[in-house]
Amino acid sequence: MDISNLIQTVLIYALPVIFAITVHEAAHGYVARHFGDNTAAMMGRVTLNPMKHIDPIGTILMPLMLYFATSGAFLFGYAKPVPVNFNRLRHPKRDMVWVALAGPASNFIQAILWAVLLIVIVAAGVSETFFIKMCQGGVLVNLVMWAFNLFPLPPLDGGRVLAGLLPSGPAQNFLARIEPYGFFIVMALVLAGIVSNYWLRPLMDAGYFVVNLLITPLKAMLL
């Protein structure tokens, strides 16, 4: 393992990852508060302070261990989940969908902003590879978080969205029963390549297409 390459990679991705995680989690708490549940706000989780959202094992130790174990081929991590009491939402079934969507939506917006920043610094004549790679990394990290968290299986955000959209009955009961094992099911699907091949790649291709479409007028103006 080339330590210098590792340090460079960590430095390039550190800021995008911290912002991606922090804004994602804060967005959940902010929207939950908007719809009537102030649990996250009372616990200080509606904040852009990354220390409130970073999990020492899931955010730092696990990604580093996987980086070394797979030579960078596979990375996975997580932040501290924002506590949401869905029963305190004004319309629990409907509002849960908006609370769940807030995190991935924040990542998609950040992907657009990193793409805009890339155009601006290139237009300004900045040719430093570090900053260019950081902006590209910001787009990548946020699109990965956006697509992965939309996977329709609890405890991921997509699973919450699906539970909120499904009519009450057997389907919702099934999702509730498998939620305690959801993390392990998702990990198994990731390791089997199902999530990456049939979910992540198609969704990220679509994400890149939309981001490029949205920033095309800016590119035409500045580049």
N, C-alpha and C positions, 0 to 999 in steps of 0.2 A: 504493500500500500504506500503510495507516494504521499507523505505527510504534507508537503507543500501544496499539492493539488487539493488535498482535503481542506486545509486551512483556507485556501482561495475560494473553494466551493462554499464553505460555511459562511465566509464573509459576504459573498455575492448574494446568498439566499437568506441570510439572517434577517435583514430588514423586511423584505417581502413576506417572509413567513410570520414574523412577529405581528406585522400589520394585518395580515390575512386572518390569523387566529383571533387577535384582539378585537377587531371590528366585527368579525363573524359572531363571536360570543356576545359582545355588547349589543349587537343588533337584536339578538333573540330577547335579551332582557329589556331593551328599550321598547320593542313592539309589545311584549307581554305587559309592561307597565301601561302602555297606551290603551290596551284592551282590558285593563282592570286588575291585573295581578302584579303587585309590587314586591313580590318575594325576592327577585333578583336585585332590585334596587335597594331593599333593606339590607341585603348581604353585601352591598358594595360592588355588585357585578355589572352594573350599567356604567361602565367606565372604560376609558381608553388606556388605562394603566395595565400594561401586559402582565405584570406580576400577579394580578388578580385572576388571570385566565390560564397562565402557563402551568402545566402539570409536570413536575420534575421527571417523572418516568415516561409519560406518554408524549411529551413535547420535546424532551432533550435526550434522555437515555435510550429509549427504544429506537428513534430514528438513527442515532449514532451507531448503535449495535447492529442494526440492519444494514447500514451503509458499509460497515466493515465486513459483516458476514456475507454480503452479496456483491461486494465490490461496487456498490452504488446502483446495482440493477433493480433493487426493490426497496422502497422506503415507505414507511407508514408511521403515523403518529396521531395524537389526539390532544385536545385541551380539556380543562375541567368543564364538564357540562354546566350550563347555566340552569339553576333551579327554576322550574316553572310549575306553579300549581294551576293546572288547567281548570279545576273546579272554580277558581276565583275569576276566571275570564267571564266577561259579560255574556258571551255566547260561546261556551266552551268548544263545541264541535266545529263551528265555523272559524272562530278566532285562533284555534290551535293551528289551522292551516297557515294563517298569516304569520304567526310566531315562528313556525317551522321554516317558512319560505324566507324569512328575514335574513338568516345567516347566509344561505347560498346567494341570495340577491345581492348582499353586501360584497360578496366575493366577485360576482360578475361586474359590479360597478368598479371595484378596485382594478380588475383586469383591464377595463377600458381606460382608467386613469393612468395605469402604468404604460399602456400603449401610447396614450397622449403624451406622457412625459418623454417617452423614447423619441417621438417625432420632434418634440420641442428641443431636446438636447442635441439631436442630430442637426436640426435646422440652425441651431446656435453655433454649430461648428465644433462641438465637443466630440472628440474622437477617442477618448479614453475607453478602452475595452471594458474596464471594470464597471463603469456606469451603464454602458450599453447592455452588458450581460445582466446587470441587476434589474434593469427595466424589463428585459426579455424574461428573466426569472420571475418577476412580479406577475407578468401576464400568465406564465405557465402555472405557477403555484396557485393562483386564484382560480384559474379555470379547472385545475385538478380538484380543488376543494369544492367548487361549485358543482361539478359533475358528480363527484364521489358522494357528496352529502345528499344529492337528490335520488340516490339509489333507493327504490321503494321497499325498504325493509327496516323495521325498527331495530335498534334505536336511532338510526340515521334520520336526518330531517325528512327525506323522501318517504320514509315509513310513517312519520307523523302526518304528512300531507295525505298519504293514501288512507290512513285511518280516519282523517277528518272528512274525506270525500266519500268514503264508502257508506252505504246505509247501515244503520244499526242492525246487528244480526250475526250470523255465523262467520262472515268474513272478518268483521271487526273482532270477534271473540278469538278467531284463529291468530290474528296479529298480536293480540294481547297475550296469548299463550306462548307464542314463540319469542316475544320480546326479551325475556331473560337470557335467551340463547342467541339473540340476534347478532351480537358482536362476533361470536365464534362462527356462526353461519356465514357472515359477511367475509370474515378472514379466510374461511375455507374456499369460498367462491373467488376471492382475490387470488389465492395461491393456485387455484385450478385454472386461472386465466379467464374465467367466465366474465367477471366484472370488467376487466380491462378490454377484452376483445369485443364484448357485446354491449357494453354500456359506456365505459369511459371514453374509448376512442371515438365512437360515433358522436357522442355528445360533445366532446372536446373539438372535434372537427367542425361541428355546427357552431360551437362557441367562438372558435377562431374566425369562422366566416362572418359571424355577426359583428364581432369586434372590428375586423378589417373593414366591413361595410360602414360602420358608424364613424370610423376615423378617416375614411377616404376623402371627405371634403377638406379636413385639416391637412392631410398629406398633400393634396393638390394645391393648397394655399401656401404651405411653408417649404415644401421640398421641390 
